[in-house]
Amino acid sequence: MTDRSHFNVASYNVHKAVGGDGRRDPGRTAAVIAEIGADILALQEVDMRFGNRAGLLDLEALRRDLGLIAVPTETPFDGHGFHGNLLLVRNALVEVVHHLHLPGLEPRGALMTDLQIAEQPLRVISAHLGLLPSSRRRQTRAVMEKLATLDGRPTLLMGDLNEWRRDAGSSLRPLAERFSSPATAHSFPARYPLFALDRMMACPQGELSDFMAHDTPLARIASDHLPIKARLRLRAGATVPAP
């Protein structure tokens, strides 16, 4: 192992496996996941919205065919995710998963997963923030407050953050205390991408490169969002001060 490691990371709002053609097709969603080829993949909207909120993906097939393991989540229903959030990892050891209920008008949550990958510590925050700016501001502050109680390992935040602004009015500004400016690419709506709603942000101990939307014919039809992806580089043994 050199003093740096590289990982493929991605985030994808799968829109409950409903594509732009109005069909629910989890197999098509899985095919896009295979195209992405991520080592760490944050998914949003992986469960049905009503009823028993059943999970929509074949997690065993993703493990068998792609080597992607679903991080355990707490859910009282038959779903896969925590408020629809699910993290898939390859060749990583999961240490602990923090389930953070986010404030706001809509039920929202974030998964904070502490893991070891290539013998290095990493925290991955996968989140789906609210539609209202006031809710998003409260939610980003809640994320920062939770981080202040945890150890200072390198951290990557990604998900559908529902924020396209980068100016002083952005609801993501509280995150600037810990993270670099968010990497952006037009990811919504998938057929004609105009808005950068899906974001990635790394702490100073990590560097994102080759950031882009995963724009393929299949991805344009499989969901209302395009996936986003990048290369994450970590400094070996990098940490930040513990709380």
Salt bridges, closest charged atoms under 4 A:
ASP21 OD2 - ARG23 NE 3.17
ASP21 OD2 - ARG28 NH1 2.89
ASP25 OD2 - ARG23 NH1 3.55
GLU35 OE1 - HIS214 NE2 2.85
ASP39 OD1 - ARG90 NH1 3.20
GLU45 OE1 - LYS16 NZ 3.22
GLU60 OE2 - ARG63 NH2 2.45
ASP65 OD1 - ARG64 NE 3.07
GLU74 OE2 - HIS99 ND1 3.94
GLU95 OE1 - ARG153 NH2 2.89
GLU106 OE1 - ARG108 NH2 2.72
ASP114 OD2 - HIS98 NE2 3.24
ASP114 OD1 - ARG123 NE 2.60
ASP151 OD1 - ARG123 NH2 2.97
ASP151 OD1 - ARG153 NE 3.18
ASP160 OD2 - HIS128 NE2 3.07
ASP160 OD2 - HIS225 NE2 3.51
GLU163 OE1 - ARG136 NH2 3.39
GLU163 OE2 - ARG165 NE 2.97
ASP198 OD2 - HIS225 ND1 2.82
GLU207 OE1 - ARG233 NH2 2.19
ASP215 OD1 - ARG220 NE 2.70
ASP224 OD2 - HIS15 NE2 3.60
